[in-house]
Amino acid sequence: MDNFRYIKPSTVDEAISSKREYGKKANFLLGGTDLFIAMDKGVITPEVVIDLKGIKTLKYLEEKDGAIFIGAAVTWTELIESEIIKKMVPALWEAADLVASVGVRNTATLVGNLCNAVPSLESGAPLYVRDAVVFLEGKDGKREVSVKDFFTGVKRTVLKDDELMTGLKIPVVKEFGEVYIKMGRYEGEDLAQAGVSVFVDKNNNYKISLSAVAVTPVRATKAEDFLKGKKLTDELAAEAAELALEAIAPISDIRSSKEYRIHMCRIMVKRGLIASVSRMETGVPALSTRLI
Ligand SMILES: Cc1cc2nc3c(=O)[nH]c(=O)nc-3n(C[C@H](O)[C@H](O)[C@H](O)COP(=O)(O)OP(=O)(O)OC[C@H]3O[C@@H](n4cnc5c(N)ncnc54)[C@H](O)[C@@H]3O)c2cc1C
């Protein structure tokens, strides 16, 4: 790894000033579980690393004003240990529980996951089905962006050169069921071959999102519209799963063939629909759901 200058600001303003000063030559740091690996491989070679972990105002996880607020410095482990997340955003809790391993989760963050913006990111699908909003801040001030508008491609986002993500909010919903299903090659540290999140509310509004099967996470809106207002049956779930495939554009890579991804997404969406309805009806808590 090349030498780099290390800066540890104690406020967001200081972090923005440093980023303004060094621009593309600087990278923000949270857990470092993506950043340092990319630096070690020489994929990126920042001259300056701006460590955000010294900024106390980025560490918060609370429910207020009809939403759940999560600060940038909150780790996956802290999400798993949160009763708010487990009860109110169970699909995100399940995704957190399936990220990497305990060691990685103790330092890695949800916000780092979003900002790294790889297609297989665990956080995408559960946040898409809850219409989460991310908070960005830079020299021109603060802005809120729907998570669905945040990604623009593989490792590309709407973040400007001097902007950082300070956190996000997830609207509180009552009487719903949701699930996150990850397909991986084995237990333990492996990125998703495909990820599916399904959400349903008591009025039979369905939301379906898939990750690792297109350049960014996607919402299967055609399938959602088809199911809207309908009480789910096995047949409807199968038809909706077929429609959901129209939203994806998977590739073949070292983790899976394109054909296997398509085949398994069909199964995962159907299972996700059935599981989310069942959870809404029975109040079953979040469970880790990994297909191998
Ligand atoms: C062994 C291993 C297994 C893994 N398994 C999984 C897995 O199962 N699922 C999964 O989704 N991921 C996995 N990952 C990837 C990684 O752990 C996650 O993406 C993690 O959530 C990244 O968070 P971080 O805090 O470490 O980010 P960092 O590495 O600190 O940052 C990631 C990127 O975002 C930028 N950045 C950081 N903070 C901000 C900010 N506030 N504003 C703007 N830009 C910012 C950084 O400059 C960097 O480019 C794995 C990684 C390893 C090493």
The ligand as a Tripos MOL2 file, in Angstrom:
@<TRIPOS>MOLECULE
LIG
   53    58     1     0     0
SMALL
NO_CHARGES

@<TRIPOS>ATOM
      1 C1        -13.9690  -10.2310    4.3480 C.3       1 LIG1
      2 C2        -15.0370   -9.2830    3.9030 C.ar      1 LIG1
      3 C3        -16.3370   -9.7260    3.7520 C.ar      1 LIG1
      4 C4        -17.3500   -8.8570    3.3370 C.ar      1 LIG1
      5 N1        -18.6290   -9.3370    3.2260 N.ar      1 LIG1
      6 C5        -19.6070   -8.4890    2.8350 C.ar      1 LIG1
      7 C6        -20.9520   -8.9550    2.7400 C.ar      1 LIG1
      8 O1        -21.2700  -10.1070    3.0470 O.2       1 LIG1
      9 N2        -21.8900   -8.0770    2.2990 N.ar      1 LIG1
     10 C7        -21.5870   -6.7790    1.9730 C.ar      1 LIG1
     11 O2        -22.4800   -6.0370    1.5690 O.2       1 LIG1
     12 N3        -20.3180   -6.3150    2.0850 N.ar      1 LIG1
     13 C8        -19.3320   -7.1310    2.5000 C.ar      1 LIG1
     14 N4        -18.0420   -6.6730    2.6040 N.ar      1 LIG1
     15 C9        -17.7410   -5.2930    2.2130 C.3       1 LIG1
     16 C10       -17.6680   -4.2820    3.3780 C.3       1 LIG1
     17 O3        -17.3950   -4.8960    4.6060 O.3       1 LIG1
     18 C11       -18.9880   -3.4910    3.4970 C.3       1 LIG1
     19 O4        -19.2840   -2.8630    2.2810 O.3       1 LIG1
     20 C12       -18.9290   -2.4710    4.6360 C.3       1 LIG1
     21 O5        -20.2300   -2.1700    5.0400 O.3       1 LIG1
     22 C13       -18.1880   -1.1930    4.2490 C.3       1 LIG1
     23 O6        -18.2460   -0.2920    5.3570 O.3       1 LIG1
     24 P1        -16.9500    0.4410    5.9270 P.3       1 LIG1
     25 O7        -17.4250    1.2630    7.0630 O.co2     1 LIG1
     26 O8        -15.8630   -0.5290    6.2090 O.co2     1 LIG1
     27 O9        -16.5760    1.3600    4.6630 O.3       1 LIG1
     28 P2        -15.1580    1.9840    4.2560 P.3       1 LIG1
     29 O10       -14.2610    0.9200    3.7360 O.co2     1 LIG1
     30 O11       -14.6290    2.8480    5.3510 O.co2     1 LIG1
     31 O12       -15.6260    2.9470    3.0590 O.3       1 LIG1
     32 C14       -16.1680    2.4000    1.8650 C.3       1 LIG1
     33 C15       -16.1410    3.4650    0.7410 C.3       1 LIG1
     34 O13       -17.0290    4.5340    1.0380 O.3       1 LIG1
     35 C16       -16.3250    5.7900    1.1570 C.3       1 LIG1
     36 N5        -16.9140    6.4410    2.3240 N.ar      1 LIG1
     37 C17       -16.8840    5.9930    3.5950 C.ar      1 LIG1
     38 N6        -17.6320    6.7710    4.3740 N.ar      1 LIG1
     39 C18       -18.1690    7.7330    3.5780 C.ar      1 LIG1
     40 C19       -19.0600    8.8200    3.8250 C.ar      1 LIG1
     41 N7        -19.5670    9.0390    5.0440 N.pl3     1 LIG1
     42 N8        -19.4180    9.6070    2.7990 N.ar      1 LIG1
     43 C20       -18.9120    9.3620    1.5540 C.ar      1 LIG1
     44 N9        -18.0670    8.3470    1.2600 N.ar      1 LIG1
     45 C21       -17.6980    7.5290    2.2660 C.ar      1 LIG1
     46 C22       -14.8560    5.4000    1.3490 C.3       1 LIG1
     47 O14       -13.9840    6.4060    0.8740 O.3       1 LIG1
     48 C23       -14.7900    4.1130    0.5510 C.3       1 LIG1
     49 O15       -14.6240    4.4210   -0.8160 O.3       1 LIG1
     50 C24       -17.0190   -7.5170    3.0380 C.ar      1 LIG1
     51 C25       -15.7090   -7.0470    3.2020 C.ar      1 LIG1
     52 C26       -14.7260   -7.9280    3.6420 C.ar      1 LIG1
     53 C27       -13.3390   -7.4010    3.8390 C.3       1 LIG1
@<TRIPOS>BOND
     1     1     2 1
     2     2     3 ar
     3     2    52 ar
     4     3     4 ar
     5     4     5 ar
     6     4    50 ar
     7     5     6 ar
     8     6     7 ar
     9     6    13 1
    10     7     8 2
    11     7     9 ar
    12     9    10 ar
    13    10    11 2
    14    10    12 ar
    15    12    13 ar
    16    13    14 ar
    17    14    15 1
    18    14    50 ar
    19    15    16 1
    20    16    17 1
    21    16    18 1
    22    18    19 1
    23    18    20 1
    24    20    21 1
    25    20    22 1
    26    22    23 1
    27    23    24 1
    28    24    25 2
    29    24    26 1
    30    24    27 1
    31    27    28 1
    32    28    29 2
    33    28    30 1
    34    28    31 1
    35    31    32 1
    36    32    33 1
    37    33    34 1
    38    33    48 1
    39    34    35 1
    40    35    36 1
    41    35    46 1
    42    36    37 ar
    43    36    45 ar
    44    37    38 ar
    45    38    39 ar
    46    39    40 ar
    47    39    45 ar
    48    40    41 1
    49    40    42 ar
    50    42    43 ar
    51    43    44 ar
    52    44    45 ar
    53    46    47 1
    54    46    48 1
    55    48    49 1
    56    50    51 ar
    57    51    52 ar
    58    52    53 1
@<TRIPOS>SUBSTRUCTURE
     1 LIG1         1 GROUP 0 **** ****
